Amino acid sequence: MTITPVHNWQQHWSTARPHLVKVCERVDDMTIDDIYDGLKTDNNFKLVMMPTGAAVIRLEDQAVHVVGVGGKFEKGWTTEFTSFLLDVAMITGRSKATLNGRKGWLRALKPIGWVPTENGMEIPYNGWIKRVETEQQQQQ
């Protein structure tokens, strides 16, 4: 997974757009034009290219927020994506990752540490680190 640089995200747009269009078709409050405009005008919007999909994240005051993610993913991709999000959070001085989504997202993400919030769900950076350390200790 890679965040496209601000100066050339448009080079990747034609690949990312079909994945993100499908995301927009499932929600009422976001269009593909909203995503495009966010990437074009707001340096806090970032296009993330994935091997079989794409995501858009927004850097907020305390969080890396998932605006949308779509593609064809293999089992276990949510753990890798969560780790990526929390790496971005650490590097950029944010304390957590957040997203708004349907109940299916919560069912998929809760086992790896995401918790429900009033507006969606989140996973704190510190909680993820403790989980990973615990898993590593159990494997030894």
N, C-alpha and C positions, 0 to 999 in steps of 0.2 A: 504494500500500500504506500502510495506517495501523495503528498500534497503538491499540487501543481503550483509553480511560482506565479506570483501576482501578474507578472508581465507577459506570461504566455499561456494562461489557462484556456484561452480561446482555441489554441491548437488542439486541445483535447476535448472540446465541447461536442464535436460531432460523434465521438465515441461514447461520451457520458450521457448525452441528451436522451437517447432511447430508454436507458435505464431509469432516468429521473422522470421522464414523462409517465412511466407506469406508476411511479410513486404518487405523482400529482393526480392521477386518475382515481386513486383510492381515498383522497382527502378532499374536504370541501373548502379549506381555507388557504390553499396554495396552488399556484399554477406554475407551469414551466417558465412563463415570462417573469414571474416573481423571483424564481431562482436565478434566471439569467440576469435580471436587473440587479439582484443582490451581489452576484459575482462581479458584475461590471462596475458597480458604483460604491461598494462597501468593502474596504480592505480587510474587514473582519470575516467576510465570507471566504471559504476556501473550498476548492474542488479537490476531492480525493479520488484518485484513480486506483481501482482494484483490479486484480487479474480478470475477474469475470463480472465486473459491475462498477458502480461509481457511488460516491456519497458527496454531500455538501455539508460542511460544518460551519458554524459561526463561533468565533471567539467572543465570549461574553465576559462580564466583569470577573466572575468567579468560576466560570464553567466553559467547557468545550461542548457546545450544543449541536446535536445532530439535527440538521434541517430535513434531510432526507437521505435514504440509502436504498439502492435497488440493484438487482442483477440476479444472476444464477449462481447460488453459493452452495458449497459442499457442507456437510454436517461439521459442526464445530467452528464455523467461520465467526460466530458471534464472540467467542473467546478471543480470537485473534484481533477482531475489530475493536473489542473493548480494550485490550492491551494497547493497541495503537492509539485509541482516543486518550487513554490515560498517560501515555508517553507524551502526546501533544500537550495535555494539561500540565504535566510536570515541566516540560520545556518552556511553556509560555506563562508559567506562574499561576495557573488555575488550579482549583482544588478538587474538581470533579468533572464528570461527563454527565450530560443530561439529554433527554429526548422526550418528545411527546409521541404517543403512539397508541395503537389499538391494544386491546387486552391480550391479544396473541403475542405481542412483543413482550409484555410483562411475563407471560408464561415461559417464553423462551429465554429471557434474560435474568429472571429471578434466581435460577439455580447457580448463576455465576456471580451473584452479588449485587445486582441491580435491585433497588427498592422503590416502591411506589411513592409518589409525591402528589401534592394537590394538583399539579399541572401535567403530570406524566410519570417519569421515573428518572432515577439518578444513581450514579455509583461514585462514591468518594475515592479519591486517589489513595488515601491512607488505608481504606478498607481493602482495596485491591492488593496493595503491597503485603498486608498482613495475611491475606488469603494465599498468595503465592508463596510466602515464606512458610506457612503452615504445610502446604502441599509438598514443598521441597523437603521439609523436615520429616514428613511421613514417608517419603520415598527413600530416605537414607537408612 
